């Protein structure tokens, strides 16, 4: 990348996407997003700049703005997904015991996209109104130079780039390349201290993952640790939270979802009582804002939108604020729903992502899956949930796991 393009990529413009109610304003550098009124959108569109008070709210250090105006402004949903999780390969350098999509060393899909088509998909997402692209897998760093090229492409388009990784491949040279490409953040999986983590992810994984986290921090890439909690590792997750809080790394505690290689692990899911006990144990850390500890059913971080929206902002982002692109270009509403049987809602390698989104919003696809939630919540011994994958997994094994889901026409 030449110096002129490098300087352009360093600009920290905000992204503004038109909505039926006004707009979604997002800053890629800070990762902060707010909703603005029709009047505020009109002011920004006319002036081509973001006023100081909105700069402050999204954490922007410039009034520069890039405006996207989707062709369709649905009244009952956002005009595009905020974040797309792009599973760029199913190949992974390790084989975790509960991998939700069955990734592994020899798990390349027969019809995975070529490098050129992967780049074309990213270009498609960039022009659609998406504001963040997270590269996942498998292990996205398996693809080497292509991954850095994609991150650079996202960054130079003003979007936020992030990566989900096991951290093992983040050697010093890799960390340097990620920082040079402009990676905004990394999410690294850690599911226990050394022995427990290695039993899930392979011998020696723990030390290599910690080295990878250290390298990311060295080059200034913000890191968050994701820890999956289940009955057999509750104590380990407590220790993980304490360990990473001590070195100023945010931790997100996630619930086990029985999909993929975890489809027979529903007995590992915590009960409501176990979650309550875990919540109490972690309260000294979750109540301390300097520790940055969050978690499904552990700490509520729901923030009311600054303006009144004409529809409910769902806690579950599937088909609402988030979407997933699979390694073959097929699109689904959530990475966990696909392994549970959700049909593809489109193919982003052959059609515009914006067209797929509009077709999804106009369909009954999401509402069909949401119809599973009341039945699940009425019978579960675990906490009540808005997670469509949890509810769908509970119905797996009935006459058909997607008996309420209609394919998109």
C-alpha positions as a printed NumPy array, in Angstrom:
array([[  0.   ,   0.   ,   0.   ],
       [  1.462,   3.352,  -0.996],
       [  1.82 ,   6.244,   1.47 ],
       [ -1.156,   8.185,   0.076],
       [ -3.497,   5.258,   0.622],
       [ -1.959,   4.565,   3.995],
       [ -2.774,   8.116,   5.142],
       [ -6.323,   7.751,   3.826],
       [ -6.714,   4.536,   5.785],
       [ -5.621,   6.335,   8.938],
       [ -8.592,   8.72 ,   8.733],
       [-11.073,   8.094,  11.512],
       [-14.257,   9.093,   9.746],
       [-17.586,   8.09 ,  11.227],
       [-20.047,   5.968,   9.268],
       [-23.641,   7.121,   8.946],
       [-26.301,   4.788,   7.577],
       [-29.766,   6.023,   6.656],
       [-32.67 ,   4.468,   8.586],
       [-36.445,   4.867,   8.549],
       [-36.176,   6.745,  11.861],
       [-33.091,   8.777,  10.999],
       [-29.737,   7.059,  11.016],
       [-27.197,   4.746,  12.63 ],
       [-23.972,   6.616,  13.408],
       [-20.87 ,   4.512,  14.075],
       [-17.185,   5.158,  14.58 ],
       [-14.899,   2.34 ,  13.477],
       [-11.971,   3.369,  15.665],
       [-13.948,   3.491,  18.916],
       [-16.479,   0.806,  18.014],
       [-19.275,   2.977,  19.423],
       [-22.692,   3.209,  17.762],
       [-25.661,   5.506,  18.374],
       [-29.022,   6.129,  16.717],
       [-29.857,   9.623,  15.536],
       [-33.064,  11.427,  14.6  ],
       [-34.346,  12.396,  11.182],
       [-33.375,  15.992,  11.907],
       [-29.838,  15.045,  12.947],
       [-29.425,  12.909,   9.832],
       [-30.563,  15.801,   7.643],
       [-28.114,  18.19 ,   9.315],
       [-25.167,  15.826,   8.82 ],
       [-26.15 ,  15.03 ,   5.228],
       [-26.37 ,  18.74 ,   4.404],
       [-23.182,  19.803,   6.185],
       [-21.265,  16.594,   5.37 ],
       [-19.857,  16.69 ,   8.883],
       [-20.685,  15.374,  12.346],
       [-21.492,  17.979,  15.029],
       [-19.293,  18.072,  18.115],
       [-21.866,  16.604,  20.501],
       [-22.379,  13.544,  18.297],
       [-18.621,  13.169,  17.789],
       [-18.327,  12.935,  21.548],
       [-21.086,  10.322,  21.799],
       [-19.458,   7.98 ,  19.261],
       [-15.893,   8.678,  20.35 ],
       [-14.82 ,  10.311,  17.08 ],
       [-11.883,  12.72 ,  16.885],
       [-12.912,  14.252,  13.559],
       [-16.114,  15.539,  12.002],
       [-15.468,  13.547,   8.801],
       [-18.335,  11.248,   7.834],
       [-19.073,   8.619,   5.21 ],
       [-22.783,   8.309,   4.417],
       [-24.527,   5.171,   3.154],
       [-28.119,   5.363,   1.933],
       [-29.563,   1.864,   1.378],
       [-32.206,   1.51 ,  -1.331],
       [-34.786,   0.171,   1.13 ],
       [-35.634,   1.616,   4.555],
       [-37.767,  -0.956,   6.378],
       [-40.01 ,   0.417,   9.106],
       [-39.646,  -2.648,  11.315],
       [-35.893,  -3.245,  11.225],
       [-32.565,  -1.603,  10.494],
       [-31.714,  -0.887,   6.854],
       [-28.713,  -3.233,   6.999],
       [-26.889,  -5.471,   9.448],
       [-24.386,  -3.636,  11.644],
       [-21.902,  -6.51 ,  11.732],
       [-21.265,  -9.391,   9.358],
       [-19.253, -12.347,  10.617],
       [-17.357, -13.713,   7.621],
       [-16.28 , -17.335,   8.133],
       [-13.511, -17.183,   5.565],
       [-12.552, -20.86 ,   5.983],
       [-13.483, -23.935,   8.003],
       [ -9.832, -24.933,   8.276],
       [ -8.395, -24.509,  11.76 ],
       [ -5.037, -25.33 ,  13.277],
       [ -6.739, -27.   ,  16.262],
       [ -9.854, -29.113,  16.823],
       [-11.805, -27.925,  19.863],
       [-14.142, -30.343,  21.612],
       [-17.205, -28.079,  21.346],
       [-16.575, -26.223,  18.068],
       [-19.991, -24.989,  16.949],
       [-19.303, -25.391,  13.211],
       [-17.039, -28.472,  13.168],
       [-13.882, -26.658,  12.072],
       [-10.543, -28.459,  12.154],
       [ -7.199, -29.084,  10.419],
       [ -8.709, -30.991,   7.484],
       [-12.147, -29.41 ,   7.395],
       [-11.958, -27.202,   4.309],
       [-15.331, -27.134,   2.609],
       [-15.288, -28.592,  -0.899],
       [-16.76 , -25.389,  -2.305],
       [-14.945, -22.733,  -0.281],
       [-14.551, -19.477,  -2.187],
       [-11.339, -18.67 ,  -4.044],
       [ -9.219, -15.765,  -2.822],
       [-10.55 , -13.458,  -5.525],
       [-14.159, -14.323,  -4.679],
       [-13.5  , -13.765,  -0.977],
       [-12.247, -10.278,  -1.792],
       [-15.296,  -9.679,  -3.965],
       [-17.557, -10.687,  -1.067],
       [-15.84 ,  -8.171,   1.197],
       [-16.341,  -5.483,  -1.44 ],
       [-20.009,  -6.431,  -1.64 ],
       [-20.393,  -6.063,   2.135],
       [-18.57 ,  -2.735,   2.195],
       [-20.985,  -1.1  ,  -0.248],
       [-24.108,  -2.538,   1.414],
       [-24.146,  -0.444,   4.584],
       [-22.467,  -2.943,   6.921],
       [-20.329,  -1.14 ,   9.503],
       [-18.113,  -3.912,  10.864],
       [-16.756,  -7.09 ,   9.302],
       [-15.418,  -9.715,  11.675],
       [-13.251, -12.417,  10.156],
       [-13.851, -15.803,  11.745],
       [-13.503, -19.447,  10.806],
       [-12.08 , -21.929,  11.373],
       [ -8.983, -19.909,  12.03 ],
       [ -8.815, -16.83 ,   9.771],
       [ -5.057, -16.475,  10.198],
       [ -4.635, -19.792,   8.357],
       [ -5.07 , -17.813,   5.12 ],
       [ -2.024, -15.654,   5.809],
       [ -1.504, -12.743,   3.406],
       [ -5.113, -12.859,   2.176],
       [ -6.33 , -12.126,   5.706],
       [ -4.096,  -9.055,   5.991],
       [ -5.282,  -7.875,   2.558],
       [ -8.925,  -8.218,   3.594],
       [ -8.33 ,  -6.324,   6.848],
       [ -6.573,  -3.538,   4.945],
       [ -9.466,  -3.402,   2.467],
       [-12.02 ,  -3.1  ,   5.279],
       [ -9.972,  -0.463,   7.075],
       [ -9.42 ,   1.655,   3.957],
       [-13.173,   1.657,   3.333],
       [-13.842,   3.235,   6.718],
       [-15.388,   0.12 ,   8.279],
       [-14.332,  -1.549,  11.508],
       [-12.253,  -4.705,  11.106],
       [-12.123,  -7.36 ,  13.796],
       [-11.02 , -10.951,  14.014],
       [-12.024, -14.023,  16.008],
       [ -8.996, -16.209,  16.618],
       [ -7.552, -18.831,  18.95 ],
       [ -4.41 , -16.676,  19.093],
       [ -1.992, -19.559,  18.536],
       [ -0.722, -18.294,  15.168],
       [ -0.155, -14.727,  16.401],
       [  3.635, -14.739,  16.335],
       [  5.533, -11.41 ,  16.414],
       [  5.601, -11.081,  12.613],
       [  1.874, -11.859,  12.378],
       [  1.006,  -9.278,  15.026],
       [  3.074,  -6.678,  13.171],
       [  1.23 ,  -7.415,   9.908],
       [ -2.183,  -7.247,  11.595],
       [ -1.363,  -3.865,  13.092],
       [  0.015,  -2.577,   9.793],
       [ -3.163,  -3.694,   7.992],
       [ -5.187,  -1.648,  10.481],
       [ -6.952,  -4.33 ,  12.544],
       [ -9.242,  -2.607,  15.036],
       [ -9.761,  -5.444,  17.528],
       [ -9.27 ,  -9.15 ,  18.202],
       [-11.434, -11.622,  20.108],
       [ -9.436, -14.547,  21.492],
       [-10.982, -17.721,  22.914],
       [ -9.835, -18.92 ,  26.361],
       [-11.922, -21.531,  28.184],
       [ -9.962, -22.178,  31.349],
       [ -6.524, -22.032,  32.834],
       [ -3.747, -24.137,  31.328],
       [ -4.843, -27.744,  31.959],
       [ -8.541, -27.116,  31.343],
       [ -7.95 , -24.993,  28.255],
       [ -5.557, -27.56 ,  26.78 ],
       [ -8.046, -30.367,  27.381],
       [-10.542, -28.487,  25.187],
       [ -8.236, -27.007,  22.552],
       [ -5.164, -29.246,  22.466],
       [ -1.937, -29.728,  24.377],
       [  0.187, -26.589,  24.482],
       [ -2.631, -24.31 ,  23.302],
       [ -2.774, -22.244,  26.497],
       [  0.811, -20.99 ,  26.406],
       [  0.667, -20.237,  22.679],
       [ -2.622, -18.375,  23.079],
       [ -1.236, -16.25 ,  25.912],
       [  1.812, -15.466,  23.792],
       [ -0.531, -14.419,  20.98 ],
       [ -2.485, -12.111,  23.297],
       [  0.771, -10.543,  24.478],
       [  1.831,  -9.909,  20.876],
       [ -1.484,  -8.282,  20.002],
       [ -1.187,  -6.012,  23.017],
       [  2.402,  -5.197,  22.065],
       [  1.35 ,  -3.819,  18.685],
       [ -1.618,  -1.942,  20.112],
       [ -4.471,  -4.133,  18.855],
       [ -7.2  ,  -4.189,  21.541],
       [ -7.957,  -7.735,  22.72 ],
       [-11.037,  -9.244,  24.331],
       [-11.115, -12.762,  25.743],
       [-14.202, -14.914,  25.165],
       [-14.748, -17.736,  27.658],
       [-17.441, -20.384,  27.168],
       [-18.928, -21.428,  30.503],
       [-20.394, -24.878,  31.16 ],
       [-20.878, -27.142,  34.159],
       [-17.444, -28.745,  33.903],
       [-15.439, -25.498,  33.767],
       [-17.241, -23.064,  36.098],
       [-14.25 , -22.835,  38.438],
       [-11.918, -22.399,  35.495],
       [-13.941, -19.535,  34.046],
       [-13.826, -17.745,  37.409],
       [-10.043, -18.066,  37.323],
       [ -9.898, -16.858,  33.708],
       [-11.876, -13.739,  34.61 ],
       [ -9.587, -13.008,  37.525],
       [ -6.441, -13.689,  35.479],
       [ -7.259, -11.431,  32.566],
       [ -8.829,  -8.706,  34.681],
       [ -5.479,  -8.426,  36.411],
       [ -3.744,  -7.661,  33.086],
       [ -6.446,  -5.271,  31.833],
       [ -7.936,  -7.567,  29.167],
       [-11.736,  -7.429,  28.866],
       [-13.555, -10.747,  29.284],
       [-16.848, -11.868,  27.79 ],
       [-18.423, -14.966,  29.359],
       [-20.503, -16.811,  26.796],
       [-23.059, -19.563,  27.254],
       [-22.408, -22.967,  25.686],
       [-24.684, -23.517,  22.678],
       [-25.153, -27.189,  21.764],
       [-24.353, -26.984,  18.058],
       [-21.724, -28.642,  15.881],
       [-19.39 , -30.838,  17.964],
       [-21.287, -29.678,  21.06 ],
       [-24.629, -31.001,  19.826],
       [-24.565, -33.773,  22.444],
       [-23.453, -31.508,  25.305],
       [-26.773, -30.044,  26.447],
       [-26.106, -31.648,  29.857],
       [-23.228, -29.15 ,  30.215],
       [-25.548, -26.13 ,  30.112],
       [-25.866, -24.257,  33.401],
       [-29.139, -24.039,  35.312],
       [-30.596, -20.749,  36.493],
       [-29.318, -21.515,  39.999],
       [-25.801, -22.148,  38.759],
       [-25.814, -18.888,  36.83 ],
       [-27.023, -17.028,  39.905],
       [-24.221, -18.538,  41.972],
       [-21.66 , -17.634,  39.304],
       [-23.035, -14.111,  39.079],
       [-22.625, -13.603,  42.826],
       [-19.062, -14.913,  42.775],
       [-18.114, -12.563,  39.965],
       [-19.97 ,  -9.527,  41.281],
       [-16.847,  -7.833,  42.718],
       [-15.379,  -7.868,  39.203],
       [-18.515,  -7.269,  37.126],
       [-19.478,  -4.291,  39.304],
       [-16.035,  -2.71 ,  38.872],
       [-16.1  ,  -0.682,  35.609],
       [-12.317,  -0.769,  35.377],
       [-12.352,  -4.592,  35.018],
       [-14.526,  -4.724,  31.858],
       [-16.175,  -8.078,  32.596],
       [-19.407,  -8.909,  30.773],
       [-21.349, -12.079,  30.224],
       [-24.471, -13.8  ,  29.014],
       [-26.782, -13.908,  32.075],
       [-23.845, -12.707,  34.211],
       [-24.096,  -8.952,  33.814],
       [-26.719,  -6.967,  31.985],
       [-25.152,  -4.263,  29.837],
       [-28.311,  -3.269,  28.027],
       [-28.296,   0.411,  27.183],
       [-31.467,   2.148,  26.132],
       [-31.168,   3.835,  22.72 ],
       [-30.713,   7.606,  22.93 ],
       [-33.838,   8.04 ,  20.767],
       [-37.101,   6.138,  20.587],
       [-36.992,   3.527,  17.825],
       [-40.119,   2.542,  15.888],
       [-39.395,  -1.131,  16.604],
       [-37.898,  -3.185,  19.424],
       [-34.132,  -3.52 ,  19.394],
       [-33.76 ,  -7.246,  19.908],
       [-31.189,  -8.67 ,  22.328],
       [-30.472, -11.467,  19.837],
       [-28.718,  -9.893,  16.86 ],
       [-29.471, -12.71 ,  14.375],
       [-31.075, -11.229,  11.28 ],
       [-31.497,  -7.948,  13.141],
       [-28.085,  -6.416,  13.715],
       [-25.859,  -9.307,  12.658],
       [-25.468, -11.819,   9.836],
       [-23.016, -14.573,   8.893],
       [-21.34 , -15.345,   5.582],
       [-20.125, -18.927,   5.274],
       [-16.904, -19.994,   3.498],
       [-18.887, -20.867,   0.359],
       [-20.678, -17.515,   0.218],
       [-23.993, -18.692,   1.655],
       [-25.588, -16.311,   4.141],
       [-27.27 , -17.197,   7.423],
       [-28.572, -15.126,  10.283],
       [-26.257, -16.629,  12.939],
       [-23.226, -18.893,  12.976],
       [-24.87 , -21.177,  15.528],
       [-28.169, -21.484,  13.663],
       [-26.604, -22.963,  10.517],
       [-25.265, -26.122,  12.207],
       [-28.718, -26.514,  13.779],
       [-30.362, -26.627,  10.365],
       [-31.162, -23.05 ,   9.39 ],
       [-31.352, -22.842,   5.575],
       [-29.291, -20.304,   3.672],
       [-31.066, -17.004,   3.096],
       [-28.921, -16.099,   0.07 ],
       [-25.515, -16.321,  -1.59 ],
       [-23.409, -13.181,  -1.282],
       [-20.982, -14.42 ,  -3.924],
       [-23.697, -14.209,  -6.595],
       [-26.049, -11.452,  -5.377],
       [-25.862,  -8.173,  -3.507],
       [-25.866,  -8.462,   0.268],
       [-28.323,  -5.563,   0.385],
       [-30.778,  -7.591,  -1.716],
       [-30.422, -10.576,   0.626],
       [-31.03 ,  -8.33 ,   3.634],
       [-34.133,  -6.742,   2.173],
       [-35.537, -10.136,   1.22 ],
       [-34.912, -11.42 ,   4.737],
       [-36.527,  -8.391,   6.373],
       [-39.607,  -8.744,   4.163],
       [-39.967, -12.451,   5.02 ],
       [-41.256, -14.282,   8.113],
       [-37.962, -16.119,   8.58 ],
       [-36.859, -14.478,  11.834],
       [-40.34 , -14.283,  13.313],
       [-40.76 , -17.995,  12.623],
       [-37.701, -18.777,  14.719],
       [-38.686, -16.294,  17.416],
       [-41.889, -18.288,  17.813],
       [-39.731, -20.979,  19.462],
       [-38.696, -18.701,  22.331],
       [-41.884, -18.7  ,  24.466],
       [-42.037, -22.5  ,  24.558],
       [-38.38 , -22.788,  25.481],
       [-38.553, -20.119,  28.164],
       [-41.66 , -21.71 ,  29.684],
       [-39.931, -25.053,  30.236],
       [-36.207, -24.373,  30.699],
       [-34.445, -24.851,  34.026],
       [-31.832, -22.425,  32.761],
       [-32.22 , -18.659,  32.5  ],
       [-34.789, -17.159,  30.192],
       [-33.214, -16.27 ,  26.86 ],
       [-33.638, -14.264,  23.676],
       [-31.089, -16.458,  21.866],
       [-32.678, -18.082,  18.821],
       [-29.947, -20.747,  18.665],
       [-30.587, -21.875,  22.243],
       [-34.309, -22.18 ,  21.568],
       [-33.738, -23.959,  18.257],
       [-31.269, -26.397,  19.821],
       [-33.864, -27.29 ,  22.443],
       [-36.306, -28.185,  19.669],
       [-33.754, -30.24 ,  17.75 ],
       [-34.962, -33.804,  17.507],
       [-38.634, -32.887,  17.151],
       [-40.342, -33.739,  13.881],
       [-38.022, -31.181,  12.284],
       [-35.739, -28.669,  14.044],
       [-36.908, -25.928,  11.718],
       [-40.559, -26.821,  11.642],
       [-41.526, -23.154,  12.099],
       [-39.036, -21.767,   9.586],
       [-40.139, -21.092,   6.046],
       [-37.572, -20.898,   3.302],
       [-37.224, -17.516,   1.701],
       [-38.887, -17.232,  -1.682]])
